Amino acid sequence: MRVNTKLLPNSNFGWFCFGICVTATTIKIGNKIPGIYATLFLFQLLFFCLIIILPPKLTKYFHHRIPWAILASFLFLLFADTNQTLSQKLPKHYFRDFLKQELSRSPLSPFESRIVMGLVTGSTKEIPKDFKELAKESGILHLFAASGLHLGIFIGSIQFFGNLIFSKHRWLSILLSLGFGFMYLYVLNFPVSFVRAYLFAFLTLISSLFYRKIAVSDLLIISSATIALFCYSDFLSIGFLLSFSAVFGIFYLKPSLDQMFFKSNKSFLKENLTLTTVCSLCTFPVLVYFFHSYSFGGIWINYCLVPLAGILLPSLYLTLLLQSFLPSSLSLLLSDWIWIPASYLLSLFLKLFQSLSNFERAYKEWKIETTPLFVFSLFLILIL
């Protein structure tokens, strides 16, 4: 099977979004350069004239696509609000208050309750400082930070139960999962990695309703352009780069590794191995450049813990949902029973994490300039 490594958009709308991404990136990087807007405007005008002047045979592939990108670039320069952010406009605290109230009725210890708060809300502020430092050195802090993993598991769980209930009406299951997914996104204040994950799920599921398949290049570019338009302050942020670099590895690097090492024989363990490896490799440049540190042991620690987190999180969602629907008097009587599966999985997760992190974290910090390492790692990823 041939690996699809196409990076450029596959549709006209993808090229329209590509124009937004290129312009937003240029402005983000060169925002302190005087006359950046005028320079971009003139460059695009010259480029458009060049496309018209050149013979169609020389620009066969780009002749009908580049104008879409240039049009989008013009519109972005004219109308985009580069101060746009969703999180400042929608401060939400009631969801965390609701979780704290529900967890106070649970049999969990205060420490376990804080860990659950961190897992469900995707906020590292909720977990104890020493545990947070240990999670950082072990390379699993993303499990306690707002990441696409949380929203993916949440939407996947809703989709699973929706397919069981609406087996003959699949569109209802899709709308249900997207609706609850947006609610989850809303109450957590639109973190950029959640927005990326929701856009992926939305585009993929809506395309499947019409029996269409969206190209991965379009998926990446349309999602990036949407973030640039509606929450520009988060565009090219650390969270944005970590989230998109991980999925870039899944889309482009993972098929290559699968073909090289597991071409004829695949299994869950092997799939998890390549998935963990490519996510770790592709986030390496970002972590080294911004934080000057990296947990090499995080690759195999994630290999062990991420599948368990994929079981623990749905269990926590379901337990909290059941408890919230029970009257207070009945909840006190049944709380211990309701929390048995989630409590057991949480205990197993914490014990496994403690054992793995104490064994070998292989955490490395660089005191020197890491730009050469950043460039070399990017080059290595492209070679692979």
C-alpha positions in Angstrom: 0.0 0.0 0.0 1.4 3.4 -0.9 1.7 6.0 1.9 0.0 9.3 1.1 2.5 12.0 2.0 0.7 14.9 0.2 1.2 18.0 2.2 -0.6 20.6 0.0 -4.4 21.0 0.1 -6.6 18.7 -2.0 -9.6 21.0 -2.5 -10.3 24.6 -3.5 -11.5 25.4 0.0 -8.3 23.8 1.4 -6.3 26.2 -0.8 -8.5 29.1 0.5 -7.6 28.1 4.1 -4.0 27.6 3.0 -3.9 31.3 2.1 -5.2 32.2 5.5 -2.6 30.0 7.2 0.4 31.4 5.3 -0.8 35.0 5.9 -1.5 34.5 9.6 1.9 32.8 10.0 3.7 35.6 8.3 2.0 38.3 10.4 2.6 36.3 13.6 6.3 35.9 12.9 6.9 39.4 11.5 4.4 41.4 13.5 7.2 43.7 14.8 8.5 44.5 11.3 7.3 47.9 10.0 5.0 47.8 7.0 4.4 44.0 7.1 0.8 44.4 6.0 1.7 46.6 3.0 4.5 44.2 2.0 2.2 41.2 2.1 -0.4 43.0 0.1 2.0 44.0 -2.7 3.7 40.6 -2.8 0.3 38.8 -3.2 -0.7 41.3 -5.9 2.6 40.6 -7.8 2.2 36.9 -7.4 -1.4 37.0 -8.7 -0.3 38.9 -11.8 2.5 36.4 -12.3 0.0 33.5 -12.2 -2.1 35.3 -14.9 0.8 36.1 -17.1 2.5 32.7 -17.1 1.2 30.1 -19.7 -1.4 27.7 -18.2 0.8 24.7 -19.1 3.4 25.9 -16.7 0.9 26.3 -13.9 -1.4 23.5 -14.7 -1.8 22.3 -11.1 -1.8 25.7 -9.4 -3.6 27.8 -12.0 -7.1 27.4 -10.6 -6.0 27.0 -6.9 -3.5 29.8 -6.2 -6.2 32.5 -6.7 -8.2 31.0 -3.9 -5.2 31.3 -1.6 -4.5 34.8 -2.6 -8.2 35.8 -2.2 -8.2 34.4 1.3 -5.0 36.2 2.1 -6.5 39.5 1.0 -9.7 38.9 3.0 -7.6 38.0 6.1 -5.5 41.1 5.8 -8.6 43.3 5.5 -11.0 41.8 8.0 -9.2 39.5 10.5 -9.0 40.6 14.1 -5.5 39.7 15.3 -6.5 40.3 18.9 -9.2 37.7 18.7 -9.4 35.2 21.5 -12.2 33.0 22.8 -11.0 32.2 26.3 -11.0 35.9 27.4 -14.5 36.4 26.3 -15.9 33.3 27.9 -14.7 32.9 31.5 -16.3 29.8 32.9 -16.0 28.5 36.5 -19.2 26.8 37.1 -18.1 23.5 35.5 -15.1 23.2 37.9 -17.4 24.1 40.8 -19.8 21.4 39.7 -17.0 18.8 39.6 -15.7 19.8 43.0 -19.2 19.4 44.4 -19.6 16.0 42.8 -16.2 14.8 43.9 -16.9 15.9 47.5 -19.7 13.3 47.5 -17.4 10.6 46.2 -15.3 8.2 48.3 -12.1 9.4 46.7 -9.3 10.9 48.9 -8.5 14.7 48.5 -5.4 13.7 46.5 -7.4 11.4 44.1 -10.1 14.1 43.7 -7.4 16.6 42.6 -6.1 14.1 40.1 -9.6 13.5 38.7 -10.1 17.3 38.4 -6.9 17.5 36.4 -7.9 14.6 34.2 -11.4 15.7 33.5 -10.8 19.5 33.1 -7.4 19.1 31.4 -5.9 21.7 33.8 -2.5 21.3 35.4 -3.5 23.8 38.0 -5.7 21.2 39.7 -3.0 18.7 40.5 -0.4 18.9 43.4 2.8 20.7 42.6 5.1 17.7 43.3 2.9 15.4 41.2 2.9 17.9 38.4 6.7 18.1 38.4 6.9 14.3 38.4 4.4 14.1 35.5 6.5 16.7 33.6 9.7 14.7 34.0 7.9 11.5 33.0 6.6 13.0 29.8 2.9 12.5 30.7 1.9 16.1 31.6 -0.3 16.2 28.5 -2.7 13.8 30.3 -3.3 16.6 32.8 -3.4 19.4 30.3 -6.1 20.3 27.8 -5.2 18.0 24.9 -7.0 16.4 22.0 -6.7 13.1 23.8 -9.4 14.2 26.3 -11.9 15.4 23.7 -11.2 12.5 21.4 -12.0 10.0 24.2 -15.0 12.0 25.2 -16.5 12.2 21.7 -15.5 8.6 21.1 -17.4 7.5 24.2 -20.5 9.4 23.2 -20.2 8.0 19.7 -20.0 4.4 21.0 -23.1 4.6 23.2 -24.9 6.6 20.5 -24.2 3.9 17.9 -25.7 1.3 20.3 -28.9 3.4 21.0 -29.3 4.7 17.4 -28.0 1.8 15.4 -30.4 2.5 12.5 -29.9 6.3 12.6 -26.2 6.9 12.6 -26.6 10.6 11.9 -28.3 11.0 15.3 -25.3 9.4 17.0 -22.9 11.8 15.1 -25.0 14.9 16.0 -25.2 13.8 19.6 -21.5 13.3 20.0 -20.7 16.6 18.3 -23.2 18.4 20.4 -21.9 17.1 23.7 -18.3 17.6 22.4 -19.0 21.2 21.8 -20.5 21.6 25.3 -17.3 20.0 26.8 -15.3 22.5 24.7 -17.4 25.4 25.8 -17.3 24.7 29.6 -13.5 24.3 29.4 -13.1 27.7 27.8 -12.0 26.7 24.3 -8.3 25.5 24.9 -6.6 25.4 21.5 -5.8 21.7 21.5 -9.5 21.0 22.3 -10.5 23.3 19.4 -8.2 21.4 17.1 -9.5 18.0 18.2 -13.2 19.2 17.8 -12.6 20.6 14.3 -11.0 17.3 13.3 -14.0 15.3 14.7 -16.5 17.8 13.2 -15.0 17.7 9.7 -14.4 14.0 9.7 -17.9 13.0 11.0 -19.8 15.5 8.9 -17.9 14.3 5.8 -18.8 10.7 6.7 -22.5 11.7 6.8 -22.2 12.6 3.1 -20.1 9.5 2.3 -17.1 11.6 1.6 -13.5 11.4 2.9 -11.6 14.5 3.7 -7.9 14.5 2.9 -5.6 14.8 5.9 -3.8 17.8 4.4 -7.2 19.6 4.2 -8.0 18.5 7.7 -4.9 20.1 9.1 -5.0 23.3 7.0 -8.8 24.0 7.5 -8.4 23.5 11.3 -5.4 25.7 11.4 -7.2 28.4 9.4 -10.2 28.3 11.7 -8.1 28.8 14.7 -6.3 31.7 13.0 -9.6 33.4 12.2 -11.5 32.9 15.5 -8.8 32.7 18.1 -5.7 34.3 16.5 -3.9 34.8 19.9 -3.7 31.0 20.2 -2.4 30.5 16.6 1.2 29.2 16.7 1.1 29.1 20.5 2.9 26.3 22.3 -0.3 24.4 22.8 -1.1 24.8 19.1 2.3 23.6 18.0 2.3 20.6 20.3 -1.1 19.6 19.3 -0.6 19.9 15.5 2.9 18.4 15.6 1.5 15.3 17.3 -1.3 14.8 14.7 1.1 15.6 11.9 3.2 12.7 13.1 0.1 10.4 13.2 -1.0 11.4 9.7 2.4 11.4 7.9 5.1 9.7 10.0 3.1 6.8 11.4 2.2 5.2 8.1 5.9 5.3 7.1 7.0 3.6 10.3 4.2 1.0 10.0 5.4 0.1 6.5 9.1 -0.1 7.6 8.6 -2.2 10.7 5.1 -3.7 10.8 4.1 -4.0 7.1 2.7 -7.5 7.3 1.8 -8.0 10.9 -0.2 -5.4 12.9 -1.7 -5.5 16.4 -2.9 -3.2 19.1 0.5 -3.2 20.9 2.3 -2.5 17.7 -0.1 0.3 16.7 0.3 1.8 20.2 4.1 1.6 19.9 4.2 3.5 16.5 1.6 6.0 17.7 3.5 6.8 20.9 6.8 7.0 19.0 5.7 9.4 16.3 3.9 11.7 18.8 7.0 11.8 20.9 9.3 12.4 17.9 7.2 15.2 16.4 6.7 17.1 19.7 10.4 16.8 20.5 11.4 20.0 18.5 8.7 22.1 20.1 9.6 20.9 23.7 13.3 21.3 23.1 13.0 24.8 21.6 10.6 26.3 24.1 11.4 24.4 27.3 15.0 23.2 26.7 14.0 19.8 28.2 12.7 16.5 27.1 11.7 13.2 28.8 13.1 10.3 26.8 11.5 7.9 29.2 8.2 9.4 28.4 8.0 7.4 25.2 7.6 4.0 27.0 5.8 5.5 30.0 3.2 6.9 27.6 3.1 3.5 25.8 1.9 2.0 29.1 -0.3 4.7 30.5 -2.1 6.3 27.5 -4.2 3.1 26.8 -5.1 2.9 30.5 -6.1 6.6 30.4 -8.3 5.7 27.4 -10.2 3.4 29.8 -10.0 5.5 32.9 -11.4 8.7 31.4 -14.7 7.2 30.0 -15.2 5.5 33.4 -14.8 8.9 35.2 -17.2 10.6 32.7 -19.8 7.9 33.2 -19.5 7.8 37.0 -19.8 11.6 37.4 -22.8 11.6 35.1 -24.6 8.9 37.0 -23.8 10.5 40.4 -25.0 13.9 39.1 -28.4 12.5 38.2 -29.0 10.8 41.5 -30.8 12.6 44.3 -28.5 13.7 47.2 -30.0 11.2 49.6 -29.7 8.3 47.2 -26.3 9.4 46.0 -24.9 9.1 49.6 -26.1 5.5 49.8 -24.9 4.4 46.4 -21.8 6.5 46.0 -19.4 3.8 47.1 -20.8 1.4 44.7 -21.0 3.8 41.8 -17.3 4.7 42.2 -15.9 1.2 42.4 -14.8 0.8 38.7 -13.5 4.3 38.4 -11.8 4.2 41.8 -10.1 0.9 40.9 -8.9 2.2 37.5 -7.6 5.4 39.1 -5.7 3.5 41.8 -4.2 1.3 39.1 -3.2 4.3 37.0 -1.5 6.1 39.9 0.3 3.0 41.1 1.5 2.2 37.6 2.6 5.8 37.1 4.5 5.8 40.3 6.3 2.6 39.5 7.2 3.6 36.0 8.4 7.1 37.0 10.6 5.8 39.8 12.2 3.2 37.5 13.5 5.5 34.7 12.3 8.9 33.5 15.4 9.7 31.4 14.6 13.4 31.8 17.1 15.8 30.1 17.6 19.5 30.4 19.8 21.6 28.1 21.5 24.6 29.6 22.9 25.6 26.2 21.3 27.0 23.1 18.9 24.4 21.6 18.3 25.9 18.2 20.8 23.5 16.4 19.1 20.5 18.0 15.7 21.9 17.0 16.7 22.3 13.4 18.4 18.8 13.3 15.3 17.1 14.8 13.0 18.8 12.2 15.4 17.7 9.4 15.3 14.1 10.8 11.5 14.0 10.9 11.3 15.2 7.3 13.9 12.5 6.3 11.8 9.8 8.0 
